[in-house]
Amino acid sequence: MTQRFVMALLIILSLATSSIADVTLPSYPKGKGEHCVEPTDVMRRDHFEYLMHHRQISVHLGVRSKRHSLVGCVDCHASQADDGAYIPVNEPGQFCGSCHIYTAVKIDCFSCHAAVPDAVVKQ
Amino acid sequence: MTDPANKPRRRFLGRTGASTALLALVPGVKLVDLALAKDEDEPASVKTRWGLLVDANRCVTDCQACVSACEDEHALAKTGTARLDPQWIRKVELVDESNDRSLSIPLMCQHCEDAPCVDVCPTGASFKRADGMVLVDKHTCIGCRYCMMACPFNARSFVHGEVTGQKSYSPRGKGTVESCTLCVHRVDQDRAPACVESCAVDGHGALTFGDLNDSESTVSKTVRSQPHRELRPDLALNTGVRYRGV
């Protein structure tokens, strides 16, 4: 009985690990500059907190610091295609898109905000 | 665009405007006059009250420079259906029916001190910044459009469809209300609003922007020394946009 149980457990575990191994982890282009405005592990966990705080103080109070602004994120993390055109950061495989698709968390930032730096949008 | 809902209001403005005599332009008036820019991490201050002075005597009837400058600055693309197009600033013709005298003025959010749009907003999305700019926080706007109904100047637009090609400094999106921001992104960098700049470039100089609380600014000096008026003074809104020659 115990042997059967152990066998079943092993089979389940091997199935589980093989399915994890099949999933492609997010991969995204490297941002500009040496490092992000905060340590990477902090940004991974709390980027939305920074963005939420910054949106409050910038929209309502008029604080225009760049450190935690969404525009700053896009400026650093938007990558360029071969023809030099910027790729929107929320596209699959791009900085925001890759992780958000992986974690199935929908972002609606870019239904209003520009997902590429301004220089390119400008006619 | 002809909007039948606006007709009575425009006629009203026309009648009241006609009672005021035209004024000569004061020589030596600067077109753009800004206070020293605040630091970027400094919040807007109540010591400042941004204001815009429109000189109807200098505004040219067929000129749309301010309207196109606004559209370019904020990427206000046409929707293909005129009545759904965003309109942050529009040219209004005022006609005195008794003698057919006509005037052309730009009309946009008047940045009222006691703004009706702020009063009626159920979520606090429509708000007044410390320095007098009336803005919409689109993060909290639920698109109910109460503010559009409350605005006596019909100054707000609703975004009906998906928007693309936004500028980084001017986010816009479906389901939210928007209006003139006095180009807050430029003003925070010590630059004049796009409409003011374009009016000056065209040589008309009908728009002067500055701090109404700064006794040294051109806009405040002109407001203190020259006749001018608010639109709909009967509502006692204390608007930030003032008109001369109307």
Interface residues (C-beta under 8 A of the other chain):
Chain A: R55 I57 V59 H60 L61 G62 V63 R64 S65 K66 V71 V74 S111 C112 H113 A114 P117 D118 V121 K122
Chain B: K38 E40 D41 E42 P43 A44 A75 F127 R129 A130 D131 L135 D137 K138 H139 E162 V163 G165 Q166 K167 S168 Y169 P171 R172 G173 K174 T176 V184 D188 Q189
